[in-house]
Amino acid sequence: MKKSMVYLEDEQYHLLKKVAARSGKRMSEVIREALRTYLEEKAGVDYLSIVGIAEGPKDGRTSEEAEEVLKEALR
């Protein structure tokens, strides 16, 4: 992990502090989560693009559990 300094506008700082307090996370964690989401979107990372690219086991229940599998993958 690398350390970086970021300048925030007053309003951004206060909103960040509020979100962190409500979520029980540190401000740095909230910043990393938000930045990860933003960068993945801008880089075109599409986790849903993997749906249907492979065949599961014949006796499996993958299609019935698809939503649960996706939720786990997106955590």
mmCIF file of the N, C-alpha and C atoms, coordinates in Angstrom:
data_MODEL
# 
_entry.id   MODEL 
# 
loop_
_atom_site.group_PDB 
_atom_site.id 
_atom_site.type_symbol 
_atom_site.label_atom_id 
_atom_site.label_alt_id 
_atom_site.label_comp_id 
_atom_site.label_asym_id 
_atom_site.label_entity_id 
_atom_site.label_seq_id 
_atom_site.pdbx_PDB_ins_code 
_atom_site.Cartn_x 
_atom_site.Cartn_y 
_atom_site.Cartn_z 
_atom_site.occupancy 
_atom_site.B_iso_or_equiv 
_atom_site.pdbx_formal_charge 
_atom_site.auth_seq_id 
_atom_site.auth_comp_id 
_atom_site.auth_asym_id 
_atom_site.auth_atom_id 
_atom_site.pdbx_PDB_model_num 
ATOM 1   N N  . MET A 1 1  ? 0.857   -1.167  0.000   1.00 0.00 ? 1  MET A N  1 
ATOM 2   C CA . MET A 1 1  ? 0.000   0.000   0.000   1.00 0.00 ? 1  MET A CA 1 
ATOM 3   C C  . MET A 1 1  ? 0.903   1.229   0.000   1.00 0.00 ? 1  MET A C  1 
ATOM 4   N N  . LYS A 1 2  ? 0.526   2.228   -0.736  1.00 0.00 ? 2  LYS A N  1 
ATOM 5   C CA . LYS A 1 2  ? 1.286   3.481   -0.835  1.00 0.00 ? 2  LYS A CA 1 
ATOM 6   C C  . LYS A 1 2  ? 0.530   4.593   -0.132  1.00 0.00 ? 2  LYS A C  1 
ATOM 7   N N  . LYS A 1 3  ? 1.265   5.511   0.437   1.00 0.00 ? 3  LYS A N  1 
ATOM 8   C CA . LYS A 1 3  ? 0.670   6.669   1.096   1.00 0.00 ? 3  LYS A CA 1 
ATOM 9   C C  . LYS A 1 3  ? 0.575   7.806   0.095   1.00 0.00 ? 3  LYS A C  1 
ATOM 10  N N  . SER A 1 4  ? -0.559  8.516   0.119   1.00 0.00 ? 4  SER A N  1 
ATOM 11  C CA . SER A 1 4  ? -0.758  9.643   -0.786  1.00 0.00 ? 4  SER A CA 1 
ATOM 12  C C  . SER A 1 4  ? -1.516  10.739  -0.053  1.00 0.00 ? 4  SER A C  1 
ATOM 13  N N  . MET A 1 5  ? -1.236  11.970  -0.409  1.00 0.00 ? 5  MET A N  1 
ATOM 14  C CA . MET A 1 5  ? -1.934  13.093  0.207   1.00 0.00 ? 5  MET A CA 1 
ATOM 15  C C  . MET A 1 5  ? -2.950  13.630  -0.795  1.00 0.00 ? 5  MET A C  1 
ATOM 16  N N  . VAL A 1 6  ? -4.155  13.881  -0.312  1.00 0.00 ? 6  VAL A N  1 
ATOM 17  C CA . VAL A 1 6  ? -5.225  14.387  -1.165  1.00 0.00 ? 6  VAL A CA 1 
ATOM 18  C C  . VAL A 1 6  ? -5.824  15.624  -0.506  1.00 0.00 ? 6  VAL A C  1 
ATOM 19  N N  . TYR A 1 7  ? -6.017  16.669  -1.282  1.00 0.00 ? 7  TYR A N  1 
ATOM 20  C CA . TYR A 1 7  ? -6.674  17.868  -0.784  1.00 0.00 ? 7  TYR A CA 1 
ATOM 21  C C  . TYR A 1 7  ? -8.155  17.778  -1.095  1.00 0.00 ? 7  TYR A C  1 
ATOM 22  N N  . LEU A 1 8  ? -8.984  17.978  -0.073  1.00 0.00 ? 8  LEU A N  1 
ATOM 23  C CA . LEU A 1 8  ? -10.432 17.921  -0.233  1.00 0.00 ? 8  LEU A CA 1 
ATOM 24  C C  . LEU A 1 8  ? -11.043 19.291  -0.001  1.00 0.00 ? 8  LEU A C  1 
ATOM 25  N N  . GLU A 1 9  ? -12.128 19.545  -0.700  1.00 0.00 ? 9  GLU A N  1 
ATOM 26  C CA . GLU A 1 9  ? -12.898 20.753  -0.418  1.00 0.00 ? 9  GLU A CA 1 
ATOM 27  C C  . GLU A 1 9  ? -13.564 20.556  0.939   1.00 0.00 ? 9  GLU A C  1 
ATOM 28  N N  . ASP A 1 10 ? -13.910 21.649  1.609   1.00 0.00 ? 10 ASP A N  1 
ATOM 29  C CA . ASP A 1 10 ? -14.512 21.560  2.938   1.00 0.00 ? 10 ASP A CA 1 
ATOM 30  C C  . ASP A 1 10 ? -15.750 20.670  2.940   1.00 0.00 ? 10 ASP A C  1 
ATOM 31  N N  . GLU A 1 11 ? -16.616 20.847  1.954   1.00 0.00 ? 11 GLU A N  1 
ATOM 32  C CA . GLU A 1 11 ? -17.846 20.065  1.884   1.00 0.00 ? 11 GLU A CA 1 
ATOM 33  C C  . GLU A 1 11 ? -17.541 18.574  1.700   1.00 0.00 ? 11 GLU A C  1 
ATOM 34  N N  . GLN A 1 12 ? -16.555 18.255  0.857   1.00 0.00 ? 12 GLN A N  1 
ATOM 35  C CA . GLN A 1 12 ? -16.165 16.863  0.646   1.00 0.00 ? 12 GLN A CA 1 
ATOM 36  C C  . GLN A 1 12 ? -15.658 16.253  1.946   1.00 0.00 ? 12 GLN A C  1 
ATOM 37  N N  . TYR A 1 13 ? -14.856 17.014  2.675   1.00 0.00 ? 13 TYR A N  1 
ATOM 38  C CA . TYR A 1 13 ? -14.310 16.523  3.940   1.00 0.00 ? 13 TYR A CA 1 
ATOM 39  C C  . TYR A 1 13 ? -15.417 16.217  4.934   1.00 0.00 ? 13 TYR A C  1 
ATOM 40  N N  . HIS A 1 14 ? -16.370 17.124  5.071   1.00 0.00 ? 14 HIS A N  1 
ATOM 41  C CA . HIS A 1 14 ? -17.450 16.934  6.038   1.00 0.00 ? 14 HIS A CA 1 
ATOM 42  C C  . HIS A 1 14 ? -18.347 15.758  5.652   1.00 0.00 ? 14 HIS A C  1 
ATOM 43  N N  . LEU A 1 15 ? -18.625 15.613  4.361   1.00 0.00 ? 15 LEU A N  1 
ATOM 44  C CA . LEU A 1 15 ? -19.424 14.470  3.905   1.00 0.00 ? 15 LEU A CA 1 
ATOM 45  C C  . LEU A 1 15 ? -18.678 13.162  4.116   1.00 0.00 ? 15 LEU A C  1 
ATOM 46  N N  . LEU A 1 16 ? -17.394 13.163  3.830   1.00 0.00 ? 16 LEU A N  1 
ATOM 47  C CA . LEU A 1 16 ? -16.571 11.977  4.035   1.00 0.00 ? 16 LEU A CA 1 
ATOM 48  C C  . LEU A 1 16 ? -16.563 11.574  5.504   1.00 0.00 ? 16 LEU A C  1 
ATOM 49  N N  . LYS A 1 17 ? -16.405 12.550  6.361   1.00 0.00 ? 17 LYS A N  1 
ATOM 50  C CA . LYS A 1 17 ? -16.383 12.297  7.806   1.00 0.00 ? 17 LYS A CA 1 
ATOM 51  C C  . LYS A 1 17 ? -17.724 11.706  8.262   1.00 0.00 ? 17 LYS A C  1 
ATOM 52  N N  . LYS A 1 18 ? -18.825 12.228  7.723   1.00 0.00 ? 18 LYS A N  1 
ATOM 53  C CA . LYS A 1 18 ? -20.156 11.748  8.080   1.00 0.00 ? 18 LYS A CA 1 
ATOM 54  C C  . LYS A 1 18 ? -20.364 10.303  7.605   1.00 0.00 ? 18 LYS A C  1 
ATOM 55  N N  . VAL A 1 19 ? -19.984 10.026  6.359   1.00 0.00 ? 19 VAL A N  1 
ATOM 56  C CA . VAL A 1 19 ? -20.135 8.673   5.812   1.00 0.00 ? 19 VAL A CA 1 
ATOM 57  C C  . VAL A 1 19 ? -19.293 7.677   6.617   1.00 0.00 ? 19 VAL A C  1 
ATOM 58  N N  . ALA A 1 20 ? -18.078 8.061   6.946   1.00 0.00 ? 20 ALA A N  1 
ATOM 59  C CA . ALA A 1 20 ? -17.200 7.188   7.717   1.00 0.00 ? 20 ALA A CA 1 
ATOM 60  C C  . ALA A 1 20 ? -17.796 6.897   9.093   1.00 0.00 ? 20 ALA A C  1 
ATOM 61  N N  . ALA A 1 21 ? -18.314 7.910   9.742   1.00 0.00 ? 21 ALA A N  1 
ATOM 62  C CA . ALA A 1 21 ? -18.900 7.725   11.070  1.00 0.00 ? 21 ALA A CA 1 
ATOM 63  C C  . ALA A 1 21 ? -20.117 6.803   11.011  1.00 0.00 ? 21 ALA A C  1 
ATOM 64  N N  . ARG A 1 22 ? -20.963 7.017   10.017  1.00 0.00 ? 22 ARG A N  1 
ATOM 65  C CA . ARG A 1 22 ? -22.173 6.187   9.882   1.00 0.00 ? 22 ARG A CA 1 
ATOM 66  C C  . ARG A 1 22 ? -21.837 4.732   9.572   1.00 0.00 ? 22 ARG A C  1 
ATOM 67  N N  . SER A 1 23 ? -20.784 4.512   8.806   1.00 0.00 ? 23 SER A N  1 
ATOM 68  C CA . SER A 1 23 ? -20.437 3.151   8.401   1.00 0.00 ? 23 SER A CA 1 
ATOM 69  C C  . SER A 1 23 ? -19.511 2.458   9.409   1.00 0.00 ? 23 SER A C  1 
ATOM 70  N N  . GLY A 1 24 ? -18.983 3.225   10.350  1.00 0.00 ? 24 GLY A N  1 
ATOM 71  C CA . GLY A 1 24 ? -18.064 2.649   11.327  1.00 0.00 ? 24 GLY A CA 1 
ATOM 72  C C  . GLY A 1 24 ? -16.685 2.377   10.741  1.00 0.00 ? 24 GLY A C  1 
ATOM 73  N N  . LYS A 1 25 ? -16.371 3.028   9.636   1.00 0.00 ? 25 LYS A N  1 
ATOM 74  C CA . LYS A 1 25 ? -15.078 2.839   8.981   1.00 0.00 ? 25 LYS A CA 1 
ATOM 75  C C  . LYS A 1 25 ? -14.234 4.094   9.136   1.00 0.00 ? 25 LYS A C  1 
ATOM 76  N N  . ARG A 1 26 ? -12.946 3.933   8.898   1.00 0.00 ? 26 ARG A N  1 
ATOM 77  C CA . ARG A 1 26 ? -12.069 5.090   8.888   1.00 0.00 ? 26 ARG A CA 1 
ATOM 78  C C  . ARG A 1 26 ? -12.253 5.838   7.574   1.00 0.00 ? 26 ARG A C  1 
ATOM 79  N N  . MET A 1 27 ? -11.954 7.121   7.588   1.00 0.00 ? 27 MET A N  1 
ATOM 80  C CA . MET A 1 27 ? -12.101 7.929   6.375   1.00 0.00 ? 27 MET A CA 1 
ATOM 81  C C  . MET A 1 27 ? -11.244 7.364   5.245   1.00 0.00 ? 27 MET A C  1 
ATOM 82  N N  . SER A 1 28 ? -10.079 6.867   5.562   1.00 0.00 ? 28 SER A N  1 
ATOM 83  C CA . SER A 1 28 ? -9.198  6.306   4.535   1.00 0.00 ? 28 SER A CA 1 
ATOM 84  C C  . SER A 1 28 ? -9.833  5.083   3.872   1.00 0.00 ? 28 SER A C  1 
ATOM 85  N N  . GLU A 1 29 ? -10.550 4.270   4.643   1.00 0.00 ? 29 GLU A N  1 
ATOM 86  C CA . GLU A 1 29 ? -11.227 3.102   4.065   1.00 0.00 ? 29 GLU A CA 1 
ATOM 87  C C  . GLU A 1 29 ? -12.327 3.533   3.096   1.00 0.00 ? 29 GLU A C  1 
ATOM 88  N N  . VAL A 1 30 ? -13.088 4.548   3.486   1.00 0.00 ? 30 VAL A N  1 
ATOM 89  C CA . VAL A 1 30 ? -14.163 5.044   2.626   1.00 0.00 ? 30 VAL A CA 1 
ATOM 90  C C  . VAL A 1 30 ? -13.578 5.597   1.330   1.00 0.00 ? 30 VAL A C  1 
ATOM 91  N N  . ILE A 1 31 ? -12.477 6.322   1.437   1.00 0.00 ? 31 ILE A N  1 
ATOM 92  C CA . ILE A 1 31 ? -11.823 6.885   0.247   1.00 0.00 ? 31 ILE A CA 1 
ATOM 93  C C  . ILE A 1 31 ? -11.356 5.757   -0.674  1.00 0.00 ? 31 ILE A C  1 
ATOM 94  N N  . ARG A 1 32 ? -10.706 4.727   -0.112  1.00 0.00 ? 32 ARG A N  1 
ATOM 95  C CA . ARG A 1 32 ? -10.220 3.616   -0.946  1.00 0.00 ? 32 ARG A CA 1 
ATOM 96  C C  . ARG A 1 32 ? -11.368 2.891   -1.632  1.00 0.00 ? 32 ARG A C  1 
ATOM 97  N N  . GLU A 1 33 ? -12.479 2.659   -0.917  1.00 0.00 ? 33 GLU A N  1 
ATOM 98  C CA . GLU A 1 33 ? -13.634 1.988   -1.520  1.00 0.00 ? 33 GLU A CA 1 
ATOM 99  C C  . GLU A 1 33 ? -14.223 2.822   -2.658  1.00 0.00 ? 33 GLU A C  1 
ATOM 100 N N  . ALA A 1 34 ? -14.383 4.115   -2.416  1.00 0.00 ? 34 ALA A N  1 
ATOM 101 C CA . ALA A 1 34 ? -14.946 4.995   -3.445  1.00 0.00 ? 34 ALA A CA 1 
ATOM 102 C C  . ALA A 1 34 ? -14.019 5.071   -4.655  1.00 0.00 ? 34 ALA A C  1 
ATOM 103 N N  . LEU A 1 35 ? -12.737 5.177   -4.407  1.00 0.00 ? 35 LEU A N  1 
ATOM 104 C CA . LEU A 1 35 ? -11.766 5.261   -5.490  1.00 0.00 ? 35 LEU A CA 1 
ATOM 105 C C  . LEU A 1 35 ? -11.721 3.962   -6.286  1.00 0.00 ? 35 LEU A C  1 
ATOM 106 N N  . ARG A 1 36 ? -11.777 2.824   -5.594  1.00 0.00 ? 36 ARG A N  1 
ATOM 107 C CA . ARG A 1 36 ? -11.788 1.531   -6.284  1.00 0.00 ? 36 ARG A CA 1 
ATOM 108 C C  . ARG A 1 36 ? -12.988 1.434   -7.216  1.00 0.00 ? 36 ARG A C  1 
ATOM 109 N N  . THR A 1 37 ? -14.170 1.794   -6.723  1.00 0.00 ? 37 THR A N  1 
ATOM 110 C CA . THR A 1 37 ? -15.380 1.752   -7.536  1.00 0.00 ? 37 THR A CA 1 
ATOM 111 C C  . THR A 1 37 ? -15.257 2.672   -8.742  1.00 0.00 ? 37 THR A C  1 
ATOM 112 N N  . TYR A 1 38 ? -14.794 3.879   -8.533  1.00 0.00 ? 38 TYR A N  1 
ATOM 113 C CA . TYR A 1 38 ? -14.636 4.855   -9.615  1.00 0.00 ? 38 TYR A CA 1 
ATOM 114 C C  . TYR A 1 38 ? -13.647 4.351   -10.664 1.00 0.00 ? 38 TYR A C  1 
ATOM 115 N N  . LEU A 1 39 ? -12.495 3.873   -10.220 1.00 0.00 ? 39 LEU A N  1 
ATOM 116 C CA . LEU A 1 39 ? -11.466 3.437   -11.163 1.00 0.00 ? 39 LEU A CA 1 
ATOM 117 C C  . LEU A 1 39 ? -11.889 2.196   -11.937 1.00 0.00 ? 39 LEU A C  1 
ATOM 118 N N  . GLU A 1 40 ? -12.570 1.267   -11.281 1.00 0.00 ? 40 GLU A N  1 
ATOM 119 C CA . GLU A 1 40 ? -13.052 0.072   -11.979 1.00 0.00 ? 40 GLU A CA 1 
ATOM 120 C C  . GLU A 1 40 ? -14.059 0.456   -13.054 1.00 0.00 ? 40 GLU A C  1 
ATOM 121 N N  . GLU A 1 41 ? -14.911 1.416   -12.750 1.00 0.00 ? 41 GLU A N  1 
ATOM 122 C CA . GLU A 1 41 ? -15.890 1.876   -13.738 1.00 0.00 ? 41 GLU A CA 1 
ATOM 123 C C  . GLU A 1 41 ? -15.182 2.541   -14.920 1.00 0.00 ? 41 GLU A C  1 
ATOM 124 N N  . LYS A 1 42 ? -14.220 3.403   -14.635 1.00 0.00 ? 42 LYS A N  1 
ATOM 125 C CA . LYS A 1 42 ? -13.503 4.117   -15.692 1.00 0.00 ? 42 LYS A CA 1 
ATOM 126 C C  . LYS A 1 42 ? -12.615 3.182   -16.513 1.00 0.00 ? 42 LYS A C  1 
ATOM 127 N N  . ALA A 1 43 ? -12.100 2.136   -15.871 1.00 0.00 ? 43 ALA A N  1 
ATOM 128 C CA . ALA A 1 43 ? -11.221 1.196   -16.570 1.00 0.00 ? 43 ALA A CA 1 
ATOM 129 C C  . ALA A 1 43 ? -12.027 0.163   -17.352 1.00 0.00 ? 43 ALA A C  1 
ATOM 130 N N  . GLY A 1 44 ? -13.332 0.167   -17.181 1.00 0.00 ? 44 GLY A N  1 
ATOM 131 C CA . GLY A 1 44 ? -14.176 -0.758  -17.919 1.00 0.00 ? 44 GLY A CA 1 
ATOM 132 C C  . GLY A 1 44 ? -14.229 -2.145  -17.321 1.00 0.00 ? 44 GLY A C  1 
ATOM 133 N N  . VAL A 1 45 ? -13.949 -2.275  -16.028 1.00 0.00 ? 45 VAL A N  1 
ATOM 134 C CA . VAL A 1 45 ? -14.045 -3.582  -15.381 1.00 0.00 ? 45 VAL A CA 1 
ATOM 135 C C  . VAL A 1 45 ? -15.521 -3.894  -15.199 1.00 0.00 ? 45 VAL A C  1 
ATOM 136 N N  . ASP A 1 46 ? -15.962 -4.957  -15.845 1.00 0.00 ? 46 ASP A N  1 
ATOM 137 C CA . ASP A 1 46 ? -17.372 -5.329  -15.809 1.00 0.00 ? 46 ASP A CA 1 
ATOM 138 C C  . ASP A 1 46 ? -17.489 -6.755  -15.287 1.00 0.00 ? 46 ASP A C  1 
ATOM 139 N N  . TYR A 1 47 ? -17.760 -6.881  -13.995 1.00 0.00 ? 47 TYR A N  1 
ATOM 140 C CA . TYR A 1 47 ? -17.830 -8.201  -13.382 1.00 0.00 ? 47 TYR A CA 1 
ATOM 141 C C  . TYR A 1 47 ? -18.999 -9.026  -13.911 1.00 0.00 ? 47 TYR A C  1 
ATOM 142 N N  . LEU A 1 48 ? -20.034 -8.372  -14.400 1.00 0.00 ? 48 LEU A N  1 
ATOM 143 C CA . LEU A 1 48 ? -21.175 -9.120  -14.908 1.00 0.00 ? 48 LEU A CA 1 
ATOM 144 C C  . LEU A 1 48 ? -20.902 -9.711  -16.286 1.00 0.00 ? 48 LEU A C  1 
ATOM 145 N N  . SER A 1 49 ? -19.816 -9.314  -16.933 1.00 0.00 ? 49 SER A N  1 
ATOM 146 C CA . SER A 1 49 ? -19.502 -9.841  -18.259 1.00 0.00 ? 49 SER A CA 1 
ATOM 147 C C  . SER A 1 49 ? -19.103 -11.309 -18.215 1.00 0.00 ? 49 SER A C  1 
ATOM 148 N N  . ILE A 1 50 ? -18.809 -11.840 -17.035 1.00 0.00 ? 50 ILE A N  1 
ATOM 149 C CA . ILE A 1 50 ? -18.423 -13.245 -16.928 1.00 0.00 ? 50 ILE A CA 1 
ATOM 150 C C  . ILE A 1 50 ? -19.625 -14.176 -16.895 1.00 0.00 ? 50 ILE A C  1 
ATOM 151 N N  . VAL A 1 51 ? -20.813 -13.634 -16.725 1.00 0.00 ? 51 VAL A N  1 
ATOM 152 C CA . VAL A 1 51 ? -22.002 -14.464 -16.609 1.00 0.00 ? 51 VAL A CA 1 
ATOM 153 C C  . VAL A 1 51 ? -22.226 -15.228 -17.911 1.00 0.00 ? 51 VAL A C  1 
ATOM 154 N N  . GLY A 1 52 ? -22.370 -16.538 -17.780 1.00 0.00 ? 52 GLY A N  1 
ATOM 155 C CA . GLY A 1 52 ? -22.701 -17.380 -18.921 1.00 0.00 ? 52 GLY A CA 1 
ATOM 156 C C  . GLY A 1 52 ? -21.537 -17.779 -19.800 1.00 0.00 ? 52 GLY A C  1 
ATOM 157 N N  . ILE A 1 53 ? -20.292 -17.522 -19.398 1.00 0.00 ? 53 ILE A N  1 
ATOM 158 C CA . ILE A 1 53 ? -19.171 -17.864 -20.277 1.00 0.00 ? 53 ILE A CA 1 
ATOM 159 C C  . ILE A 1 53 ? -18.693 -19.294 -20.088 1.00 0.00 ? 53 ILE A C  1 
ATOM 160 N N  . ALA A 1 54 ? -19.178 -19.953 -19.050 1.00 0.00 ? 54 ALA A N  1 
ATOM 161 C CA . ALA A 1 54 ? -18.731 -21.324 -18.802 1.00 0.00 ? 54 ALA A CA 1 
ATOM 162 C C  . ALA A 1 54 ? -19.917 -22.197 -18.424 1.00 0.00 ? 54 ALA A C  1 
ATOM 163 N N  . GLU A 1 55 ? -19.729 -23.470 -18.628 1.00 0.00 ? 55 GLU A N  1 
ATOM 164 C CA . GLU A 1 55 ? -20.775 -24.430 -18.283 1.00 0.00 ? 55 GLU A CA 1 
ATOM 165 C C  . GLU A 1 55 ? -20.448 -25.033 -16.929 1.00 0.00 ? 55 GLU A C  1 
ATOM 166 N N  . GLY A 1 56 ? -21.434 -25.087 -16.078 1.00 0.00 ? 56 GLY A N  1 
ATOM 167 C CA . GLY A 1 56 ? -21.246 -25.653 -14.753 1.00 0.00 ? 56 GLY A CA 1 
ATOM 168 C C  . GLY A 1 56 ? -21.394 -27.154 -14.772 1.00 0.00 ? 56 GLY A C  1 
ATOM 169 N N  . PRO A 1 57 ? -21.234 -27.776 -13.616 1.00 0.00 ? 57 PRO A N  1 
ATOM 170 C CA . PRO A 1 57 ? -21.393 -29.231 -13.542 1.00 0.00 ? 57 PRO A CA 1 
ATOM 171 C C  . PRO A 1 57 ? -22.823 -29.632 -13.892 1.00 0.00 ? 57 PRO A C  1 
ATOM 172 N N  . LYS A 1 58 ? -22.971 -30.805 -14.512 1.00 0.00 ? 58 LYS A N  1 
ATOM 173 C CA . LYS A 1 58 ? -24.279 -31.269 -14.968 1.00 0.00 ? 58 LYS A CA 1 
ATOM 174 C C  . LYS A 1 58 ? -25.257 -31.442 -13.812 1.00 0.00 ? 58 LYS A C  1 
ATOM 175 N N  . ASP A 1 59 ? -24.757 -31.862 -12.666 1.00 0.00 ? 59 ASP A N  1 
ATOM 176 C CA . ASP A 1 59 ? -25.651 -32.066 -11.521 1.00 0.00 ? 59 ASP A CA 1 
ATOM 177 C C  . ASP A 1 59 ? -25.677 -30.867 -10.574 1.00 0.00 ? 59 ASP A C  1 
ATOM 178 N N  . GLY A 1 60 ? -25.014 -29.770 -10.985 1.00 0.00 ? 60 GLY A N  1 
ATOM 179 C CA . GLY A 1 60 ? -24.940 -28.580 -10.133 1.00 0.00 ? 60 GLY A CA 1 
ATOM 180 C C  . GLY A 1 60 ? -26.219 -27.762 -10.173 1.00 0.00 ? 60 GLY A C  1 
ATOM 181 N N  . ARG A 1 61 ? -26.312 -26.817 -9.250  1.00 0.00 ? 61 ARG A N  1 
ATOM 182 C CA . ARG A 1 61 ? -27.474 -25.941 -9.194  1.00 0.00 ? 61 ARG A CA 1 
ATOM 183 C C  . ARG A 1 61 ? -27.051 -24.504 -9.443  1.00 0.00 ? 61 ARG A C  1 
ATOM 184 N N  . THR A 1 62 ? -26.022 -24.305 -10.221 1.00 0.00 ? 62 THR A N  1 
ATOM 185 C CA . THR A 1 62 ? -25.456 -22.981 -10.442 1.00 0.00 ? 62 THR A CA 1 
ATOM 186 C C  . THR A 1 62 ? -26.490 -21.992 -10.960 1.00 0.00 ? 62 THR A C  1 
ATOM 187 N N  . SER A 1 63 ? -27.325 -22.411 -11.915 1.00 0.00 ? 63 SER A N  1 
ATOM 188 C CA . SER A 1 63 ? -28.292 -21.463 -12.470 1.00 0.00 ? 63 SER A CA 1 
ATOM 189 C C  . SER A 1 63 ? -29.302 -21.010 -11.428 1.00 0.00 ? 63 SER A C  1 
ATOM 190 N N  . GLU A 1 64 ? -29.657 -21.906 -10.513 1.00 0.00 ? 64 GLU A N  1 
ATOM 191 C CA . GLU A 1 64 ? -30.605 -21.537 -9.468  1.00 0.00 ? 64 GLU A CA 1 
ATOM 192 C C  . GLU A 1 64 ? -29.977 -20.616 -8.421  1.00 0.00 ? 64 GLU A C  1 
ATOM 193 N N  . GLU A 1 65 ? -28.664 -20.672 -8.290  1.00 0.00 ? 65 GLU A N  1 
ATOM 194 C CA . GLU A 1 65 ? -27.956 -19.898 -7.265  1.00 0.00 ? 65 GLU A CA 1 
ATOM 195 C C  . GLU A 1 65 ? -27.148 -18.754 -7.872  1.00 0.00 ? 65 GLU A C  1 
ATOM 196 N N  . ALA A 1 66 ? -27.436 -18.378 -9.111  1.00 0.00 ? 66 ALA A N  1 
ATOM 197 C CA . ALA A 1 66 ? -26.634 -17.381 -9.817  1.00 0.00 ? 66 ALA A CA 1 
ATOM 198 C C  . ALA A 1 66 ? -26.549 -16.054 -9.069  1.00 0.00 ? 66 ALA A C  1 
ATOM 199 N N  . GLU A 1 67 ? -27.672 -15.575 -8.543  1.00 0.00 ? 67 GLU A N  1 
ATOM 200 C CA . GLU A 1 67 ? -27.646 -14.289 -7.835  1.00 0.00 ? 67 GLU A CA 1 
ATOM 201 C C  . GLU A 1 67 ? -26.751 -14.353 -6.613  1.00 0.00 ? 67 GLU A C  1 
ATOM 202 N N  . GLU A 1 68 ? -26.830 -15.438 -5.875  1.00 0.00 ? 68 GLU A N  1 
ATOM 203 C CA . GLU A 1 68 ? -25.992 -15.583 -4.684  1.00 0.00 ? 68 GLU A CA 1 
ATOM 204 C C  . GLU A 1 68 ? -24.513 -15.651 -5.068  1.00 0.00 ? 68 GLU A C  1 
ATOM 205 N N  . VAL A 1 69 ? -24.199 -16.381 -6.128  1.00 0.00 ? 69 VAL A N  1 
ATOM 206 C CA . VAL A 1 69 ? -22.821 -16.488 -6.600  1.00 0.00 ? 69 VAL A CA 1 
ATOM 207 C C  . VAL A 1 69 ? -22.288 -15.118 -7.012  1.00 0.00 ? 69 VAL A C  1 
ATOM 208 N N  . LEU A 1 70 ? -23.103 -14.323 -7.726  1.00 0.00 ? 70 LEU A N  1 
ATOM 209 C CA . LEU A 1 70 ? -22.680 -12.988 -8.143  1.00 0.00 ? 70 LEU A CA 1 
ATOM 210 C C  . LEU A 1 70 ? -22.466 -12.065 -6.945  1.00 0.00 ? 70 LEU A C  1 
ATOM 211 N N  . LYS A 1 71 ? -23.350 -12.124 -5.974  1.00 0.00 ? 71 LYS A N  1 
ATOM 212 C CA . LYS A 1 71 ? -23.195 -11.287 -4.778  1.00 0.00 ? 71 LYS A CA 1 
ATOM 213 C C  . LYS A 1 71 ? -21.873 -11.590 -4.090  1.00 0.00 ? 71 LYS A C  1 
ATOM 214 N N  . GLU A 1 72 ? -21.533 -12.886 -3.989  1.00 0.00 ? 72 GLU A N  1 
ATOM 215 C CA . GLU A 1 72 ? -20.273 -13.283 -3.362  1.00 0.00 ? 72 GLU A CA 1 
ATOM 216 C C  . GLU A 1 72 ? -19.075 -12.740 -4.159  1.00 0.00 ? 72 GLU A C  1 
ATOM 217 N N  . ALA A 1 73 ? -19.164 -12.825 -5.493  1.00 0.00 ? 73 ALA A N  1 
ATOM 218 C CA . ALA A 1 73 ? -18.067 -12.389 -6.346  1.00 0.00 ? 73 ALA A CA 1 
ATOM 219 C C  . ALA A 1 73 ? -17.865 -10.875 -6.296  1.00 0.00 ? 73 ALA A C  1 
ATOM 220 N N  . LEU A 1 74 ? -18.932 -10.125 -6.075  1.00 0.00 ? 74 LEU A N  1 
ATOM 221 C CA . LEU A 1 74 ? -18.849 -8.671  -6.099  1.00 0.00 ? 74 LEU A CA 1 
ATOM 222 C C  . LEU A 1 74 ? -18.522 -8.065  -4.750  1.00 0.00 ? 74 LEU A C  1 
ATOM 223 N N  . ARG A 1 75 ? -18.343 -8.867  -3.728  1.00 0.00 ? 75 ARG A N  1 
ATOM 224 C CA . ARG A 1 75 ? -17.986 -8.336  -2.396  1.00 0.00 ? 75 ARG A CA 1 
ATOM 225 C C  . ARG A 1 75 ? -16.574 -7.893  -2.349  1.00 0.00 ? 75 ARG A C  1 
# 
